[in-house]
Amino acid sequence: MKKFDYICIGAGLTTAVLARKIAEEFNKKVVIIEKRDHIAGNIYDKYDDNGISVHMYGPHIFHTNNKDVWDYLSRFTEWNVYFHEVLAHINGKNTPIPFNFNTMKDLFPDYLTSTLEKKLIEKYDFGKKVPILDLKNSNDPDLKFIADFVYDNVFLNYTLKQWGMSPEEIDPNVTSRVPVNISSDNRYFSDKYQGHPKDGYTKMIDNMINHENITLMLKTDMKDLLKINYDKKEVIFNNEKFEGKVIFTGMIDEFFNYKFGELPYRSLKFDFLHEKDYDYIQEKASINYPNNYDFTRITEFKHLTKQKIKGTTFIKEYPQKYEKGINDPYYPVFTEANQKAYEQYKALSKEYKNIIFAGRLAEYKYYDMDDACENALNIFKKL
């Protein structure tokens, strides 16, 4: 086996950014080791048997305010302009979320909508986004009414299904991701740059790692080639001491053999369905089902990809607890106790000078795609 300067574990977005920068700007040899049979991690997409491009691990919507991130990824893909809009099935009606003035018009009588709009603008200003748990603390009875309505009908049961716990048990940084919008803007995100890769995320990642200094090894478990001497803090690669750097994007607790216990994660199960007699089955790409259903949302992919093809493919998404060896980890579970457990692993990781822990699972953070890219670019600067 040829010599490498960097070993990357995992072939997702974080690795793709770092591997390309290292190969291109440092002119160093990089090997990417991926245990799955495909690149792109959880943003992997492909054409199904019906010729429709689908996201195999749930819908991924790219959005960012960071021009450097947008410009960097634009080297490797063209974009279809796409502004994500989401509906929620509430009281038998599909209505926009995050909850905004249009949602109120759908669900409340005119006199109440007018009162609520006026009070929300006076209290928070037009265009603001207010976390629902902040709104619940209001002393105004009308604002308290809308806060309680949104909490009970949009937020509570969806959170219970998604995270397996109530909103109050989760870190506010997670709950603040679903605010009340003080406007009539139906867009789910308000970022300056939004879009979907013209040829898909997998092609974008493929373009990124397509470099003469990068070697890809699929269907390869890192444990088959790489050993860690935990006493000496050394890496053994292919039976030799490795003097380069390792970029690890997997679960940090697994890397350290669960020394401080298993960190909790949430997983997902997907039911892929196809309707051959209809070009579309719903108005928007995603419809959330906060109440009365086991699944949390249905996503129809042709809204995202803009494909012109007969029939349509969609998925129902079922959150579930992550169980080692049974399903895949998707989201770290953010509670104070879990963060304290992670901090023990983080402190230990700093003792390994030639290992870089990067990405959602390795850093136990809820990174969106733009966050992951920005984080990788910042790590490279430190290199």
Residue pairs with C-beta under 8 A, 6 or more apart in sequence:
1 238
2 29
2 215
3 29
4 29
4 30
4 31
4 215
4 237
4 244
5 22
5 26
5 28
5 29
5 30
5 244
5 245
6 19
6 22
6 28
6 29
6 30
6 31
6 244
6 245
6 246
6 247
7 30
7 31
7 33
7 226
7 235
7 237
7 242
7 244
7 245
7 246
7 247
8 15
8 18
8 19
8 30
8 31
8 32
8 33
8 246
8 247
8 249
9 15
9 33
9 222
9 226
9 246
9 247
9 248
9 249
9 250
10 32
10 33
10 34
10 41
10 248
10 249
10 250
10 359
11 32
11 34
11 36
11 38
11 39
11 40
11 41
11 205
11 209
11 216
11 218
12 40
12 41
12 42
12 43
12 205
12 249
12 359
12 372
13 40
13 41
13 43
13 205
13 369
13 372
13 373
13 376
14 247
14 249
14 358
14 359
14 372
14 373
14 375
14 376
15 32
15 41
15 209
15 247
15 249
15 359
16 39
16 40
16 205
16 208
16 209
17 72
17 208
17 372
17 373
17 376
17 377
17 380
18 247
18 358
18 376
18 379
18 380
19 30
19 32
19 208
19 209
19 211
19 214
19 247
20 208
20 209
20 211
20 214
21 376
21 377
21 380
22 28
22 30
22 213
22 380
22 383
23 29
23 30
23 211
23 212
23 213
23 214
24 211
24 213
25 380
26 383
27 213
28 213
29 213
29 215
30 213
30 214
30 215
31 214
31 215
31 216
31 217
32 39
32 209
32 214
32 215
32 216
32 217
33 217
33 220
33 222
33 225
33 226
34 216
34 217
34 218
34 219
34 220
35 219
35 220
35 221
35 222
36 218
36 219
37 218
37 219
38 44
38 46
38 202
38 218
39 202
39 205
39 206
39 209
39 216
39 218
40 201
40 202
40 205
40 206
41 57
41 249
42 57
42 58
42 60
42 328
42 330
43 55
43 57
43 60
43 201
43 202
43 205
43 369
44 55
44 56
44 57
44 201
44 202
45 53
45 54
45 55
45 56
45 60
45 200
45 201
45 202
46 53
46 54
46 56
46 200
46 202
47 53
47 54
48 54
48 272
48 274
48 313
50 274
50 276
50 309
50 311
50 313
51 309
52 274
52 301
52 302
52 305
52 307
52 309
52 311
52 312
52 313
53 200
53 301
53 305
53 307
54 272
54 301
54 313
54 315
55 201
55 299
55 301
55 304
56 270
57 268
57 270
57 328
57 330
58 268
58 270
58 299
58 315
58 317
58 330
59 285
59 286
59 299
59 301
59 304
59 315
60 201
60 369
61 82
61 84
61 188
61 189
61 194
61 196
61 304
62 73
62 79
62 194
62 195
62 196
62 197
62 369
62 370
63 84
63 189
63 191
63 193
63 194
63 368
63 370
64 70
64 191
64 192
64 193
64 194
64 370
64 373
64 374
65 191
65 192
65 193
66 193
66 370
66 374
67 192
67 193
68 374
68 377
69 370
69 373
69 374
69 377
70 193
70 370
72 373
72 377
73 204
73 373
76 204
76 205
76 207
76 208
77 197
77 198
77 199
77 203
77 204
77 207
78 197
78 198
78 199
79 195
79 196
79 197
79 198
80 195
80 196
80 197
80 198
80 305
80 306
81 194
81 195
82 194
82 195
82 196
82 304
82 306
83 187
83 189
83 194
84 187
84 188
84 189
84 194
84 285
84 286
85 96
85 186
85 187
85 188
85 284
85 285
86 96
86 97
86 188
86 284
86 285
86 286
86 287
86 288
86 297
87 94
87 95
87 96
87 97
87 282
87 283
87 284
87 286
87 287
87 288
88 94
88 95
88 96
88 97
88 154
88 287
88 288
88 289
88 290
89 287
89 288
89 289
89 290
89 291
90 107
90 153
90 154
90 290
90 291
91 107
91 153
93 106
93 107
94 282
94 283
94 287
95 102
95 103
95 106
95 107
96 102
96 103
96 106
96 186
97 103
97 154
97 178
97 188
97 288
98 129
98 178
98 179
98 180
98 181
98 188
99 146
99 150
99 154
99 180
99 181
100 180
100 181
100 182
100 183
100 184
100 185
100 186
101 113
101 117
101 181
101 182
101 183
101 184
102 184
102 186
104 112
104 113
104 116
104 117
104 146
105 113
107 149
108 116
115 142
116 142
116 143
116 145
116 146
119 140
119 142
119 143
120 130
120 143
120 146
120 180
120 182
121 182
123 138
123 140
123 143
124 130
124 182
125 182
126 182
126 183
127 182
127 183
127 185
128 181
128 182
129 179
129 180
129 181
129 182
129 190
130 179
130 180
130 182
131 172
131 175
131 176
131 178
131 179
131 180
132 147
132 150
132 151
132 154
132 155
132 167
132 175
132 178
132 179
132 180
133 167
133 168
133 172
133 175
133 176
135 143
135 146
135 147
135 150
135 180
136 144
136 147
136 148
136 151
138 144
138 147
146 180
147 180
150 180
151 167
153 290
153 291
154 178
154 290
155 167
155 175
155 178
155 290
156 166
156 167
156 290
157 290
157 291
158 288
158 290
158 291
158 296
159 165
159 166
159 167
159 170
159 175
160 166
161 290
161 294
161 296
161 319
162 266
162 296
162 319
163 169
163 170
163 174
163 266
163 319
163 331
163 333
164 266
164 319
164 321
164 333
165 333
165 335
167 175
169 335
170 333
170 334
170 335
171 334
171 335
171 336
171 339
173 334
173 366
174 334
174 366
191 370
196 304
196 305
196 306
197 203
197 204
200 305
209 216
222 250
225 237
225 238
226 235
226 236
226 237
226 242
226 246
227 235
227 236
227 237
228 234
228 235
228 236
228 255
229 235
229 236
230 256
233 351
233 352
233 353
234 241
234 242
235 241
235 242
235 246
235 354
235 355
236 242
242 354
243 354
244 354
245 354
245 355
245 356
245 383
246 354
246 355
246 356
247 355
247 356
247 358
248 255
248 355
248 356
248 357
248 358
248 362
249 358
249 359
249 361
249 362
250 361
250 362
251 263
251 265
251 329
251 361
251 362
252 263
252 342
252 345
252 346
252 349
252 357
252 361
252 362
252 363
252 364
253 259
253 260
253 261
253 262
253 263
253 345
255 357
255 362
256 345
256 348
256 349
259 344
259 345
259 348
260 341
260 344
260 345
260 348
261 341
262 324
263 332
263 333
263 338
263 341
263 342
263 345
263 364
264 321
264 322
264 332
264 333
264 338
265 322
265 329
265 330
265 331
265 332
265 333
265 361
266 319
266 320
266 321
266 322
266 329
266 330
266 331
266 333
267 319
267 320
267 321
267 322
267 323
267 327
267 328
267 329
267 330
268 317
268 318
268 319
268 320
268 327
268 328
268 330
269 317
269 318
269 320
269 327
270 315
270 316
270 317
270 318
271 295
271 315
271 316
271 318
272 313
272 314
272 315
273 313
273 314
273 315
273 316
274 311
274 312
274 313
274 314
275 281
275 311
275 312
275 314
276 310
276 311
277 311
278 311
278 312
279 302
279 310
279 311
279 312
280 300
280 302
280 303
280 312
281 300
281 312
281 314
282 298
282 300
282 314
284 303
285 299
285 300
285 301
285 303
285 304
286 297
286 298
286 299
286 300
287 297
287 298
288 296
288 297
289 295
289 296
289 297
289 298
290 296
294 318
295 316
295 317
295 318
296 317
296 318
296 319
297 316
297 317
298 314
298 315
298 316
298 317
299 314
299 315
299 317
300 312
300 313
300 314
301 307
301 312
301 313
301 314
301 315
302 309
302 312
302 313
320 327
322 328
322 329
322 330
329 361
331 360
331 366
332 338
332 342
332 360
332 361
332 364
332 365
332 366
334 366
338 364
339 364
342 364
345 364
346 357
346 363
346 364
349 355
349 357
356 379
356 383
357 363
358 375
358 376
358 379
359 367
359 372
359 375
359 376
360 366
360 367
360 372
363 375
365 371
367 375
